[in-house]
Amino acid sequence: MAARDLARQIVVISAFCFMIVAAMVGTGLLGGTPVQDLQDGALDADGSYLAPATSAFSIWSVIYVGLFAYTVWQALPRQRSRTRQRALGWLIAGTMVLNGLWLVTAQFATLPLTVAAIVALLALLAVTFRRAVLQPGRGSADALLIDGVTGLHLGWVTLATVANTAAWLTTIVPEEAAESATLWGVLVLVVVAVIGVAIAWASHWRIAPGLAMAWGLVWIGVGRLVFEPESTPIGVTAIIVAVIVIAVPLVGTVLHRAADVRNAEV
């Protein structure tokens, strides 16, 4: 078992390194084409009605820093044989590999394949976060570096999947479909609100996924209200949904803690 635990730690480190190299290639730092210029600009901030403004993508820096901190922390000797690391380490490594593969796919493959890659990443993040909820940790390090970082990753990729899919569909639908783009955009955002509430409920009101989703939604709102393509209905809806997905877990947490206090007093 000790050898397997050590192998897991090494795989997590390797997965993080792969993700960072892929990110450097994907952003053009190693000579590749920047993400916003890939796929004929379909992934840029003006690529679809559901694309966040450029500033939204700064959240990747927070996620990468969090994953780096997790990688260092899980490599400590005292973390090697922990049950929670055994349950989640391999999964988190997988999410980092798929994260990097999306960037490689965007750089060298087709737009439909980027959708397939990000859907796979979203599915694995959902499984990882759900397992983290079912096997709660102890202390602030667990809460921040596993639940928090994985939650942020899940929340952002949930919204990124919507944006990526919208970018692909924008390139294949007939031009006359643009007339109904606003309606479809609003409907999709309503579905995002339902998903955000469902994640909050299923995770016992953890806040991190909602924070990441709200961040992206606000920047979708800014993108549609300020930049091209403009759409006031989509912009306003995005802001409203952002409030919903962050307010629900906050209210849920308050009510849950109040219930705990009442039960303790009985």
N, C-alpha and C positions, 0 to 999 in steps of 0.2 A: 504493500500500500504506500510505503514511503516513496518508492520509485515513481509511482503513478502521481503522487502529490507533487513531487519535484518536476515531473514532466508537465503537469498542468501549469505550474508557475512559469516554466520556460515557454510554453505555448502562448500564454497570455502576453508575455513580453514580446515574443515574435510577432503576434497578431497586432500589437500596438505599433511596432516598428513598421510592419507592412502598411498599416493604415496611414501612418504619417508620410511614408514615401509616396504612397498613392495620392495623398492630399497635395503633396508638393508637385507631383506630375499634373494632377487635375487642376490646380490653380495656376499652372504655367511657370512655377518657380524653377522647375528642372527642364525647361524648354518646351513643355507642352502648351497647348492652347488653353487659355483661361476658360473656366466653366461658362461664363456668360457669352462666350463666342462659339461654344460648341454647338453641334447639331443645327447649324445655320442660325444661331441666336435664339433657338426655341426655349432654351433654359435661362434666358436673360430675364430681368425684372419686367420687361414689357412683352414677354413671350406669350402671355395669356392673361385673361381677366382674373385668374386666381394666383398669379405670381406675386410674391411679396416684394416690396421695394428692397433695393440692394442692401441697405443697412441691416435688414433682418438676418442676413447670413453671418453676421458677427457672432451669433450664438454658437457657431461651430467652434470658435476659440474657447468658449466656456466649456463646451462638451469635451473638447480635446484635452484641455487642462485637467478636467475631472477624470477622464480616462487615464491620463498619465499618472495622476495621483493614485488612482486605484491600482494601476499596474505596479507602481513602486510598493504600495502598501501590501498588496497580496503576495509580493515576493519576499516579505519578511519571514524569517524562520518560524515565528510563532503563529503565522497564518497558514502554514503549510498543511497542517492536518485538521484544520477547522472544518466541521461539517458543512457550514454555510458556504465556505469557499469551494468545497468539493461539489456542492450542488449548483453553484452559480459560475464558478470560474471558467469552465469550458464554454458555457453559453455566452458569457460576456466576451470571451475571445472570439467566438463565432460572429457576434455582432460587429466587432471591430474589423474582422476580415471582410464581411459583407459590406460594411461601410466603405472600405477601400476598394472593393470590387465595383461598387456603383461608380466611383470616380474613374476607374479604369474603363468601365463600360461606356461611360459618357464620353471619354476621350477617344476610344478606339472602335466602338461598336455603333449600334443604331439606337434611335430614340425609343422604339418599342422594347428593346432589351434593357434600357435604363429603367423603364417602368417595371419590368420583371425583376430586376435587381433590387429596386427599392421596396417592392412588395415583399420580397423574400426577407429583406432586412427588417421591415415592419413586423412581419410574422414572428421572426426570432426574437425581436425586442419585446413583443407582447408576451411570448412564452417566458422570457427571462424575467420580466417585471412581475408577471403573475407568480412565478416561483419565489421571487423575493418577498412578495406579500404573504404567501403561504408559509414561508420559512423565515419569520422575522428575525432580525439580528439583535445585537445589544450594543449600546453605546453610540456615541456621535459619529465615529468613523464608519460604522455599518450604515447608519442612517444617511450620511452624506455621500460616501464613496460608492455604495451599492445602490440603495434605494433612490437617492437624490440624482446621481449621475445617470443611472439607467432610466429613471423617470423623465429627466430632461431629454435624453436621447429619444425615448419613445414618443414624447409629446411633439418634439420637433419633426421627427421622421413621419409621424402621422400626417402633419400638415404638408411636409415636403412631398409625400406620396400623392396628395391631392394636387399640389402644384405641378408635379412631374407628369401626372396623368393628364391634367388639363393642357399642359404644353404639347403633349403628344396628340391629343384629340384635336387641338387647334390646327395642327398641320394636316389633318386628314379629313376633317368635315368640310362639306361644300361651303362656298362663300356665303350663300344665302342663309346658312344657319347662324350667321353672325347676328341676325335680327333677334334671335331667341337666346343669345349668349348671356344677357343680363339675367333673364329668368332662370336659366340653368345654373348660373353662378350663385344666385341667392338660394336656390334649392340645395345645392351642394353644401353651402355654408350652414344651412339648417341641419343637414345630416352630420356635419362636423360638430355642431353643438350637441347633438344627441350622443355622438361618439365620446366627446369630452366628458359629458355627464356620466356616461357608462363607465369610462375609465376611472373617474373619481369614485364612483360607487363601488366598483369591483376592487379597488385598491384601498378600501377603508379610508377614503378621503385624503389620500396623499396628494400633496400640492404640486410637486415637481412637474408632472405631465401637463397639468393645466397652465403652469407658468410658461412653459415652452410653447404650448399651443397659443396662449394669449399673446405672447410676444410676436409670433408669426402672423396671427390674425390682425393685430394692430398695424403691422407693416403692409399687409394686404389692403387694409383700409386706407392707409396713407398712399399706397401705390395707385389705388383707383380714384381717390379724391384729388390727388395732386399731380400724378404722372400719367403717362399713356400706358395702356388704353384706359381712358376715363370711364367711370361708371359710378355715379352717386349711390344708386341702390345697393350695389355690391359693396362699396366702401362703407356705407352706414351699417349694413348687415354684418360685415366683418367686425366692426367695432363692437356691436351689440353682442355678437357671439363671443368675442374676446372677454367681455365682462362676465358672461355666463360661465365660461369654462374655468375662470379663476375664482368667481364668487361661490360656485357650488361646492368645491372642496373646502374652501375657507369656512363657509357656513356649516358644512357637514362636520368639520373638525370641532367647531365650537359646540355644536349640539351633542356630538359624541362625548366630548369631555364633560359637558354639563351632566349628561346621563351617568357618566362614571362617578361624578361627585355625588349625585343623588343616591346612587346605589351604595356608595361607601358610607353614606350617612344612615342608611336603613339598618 
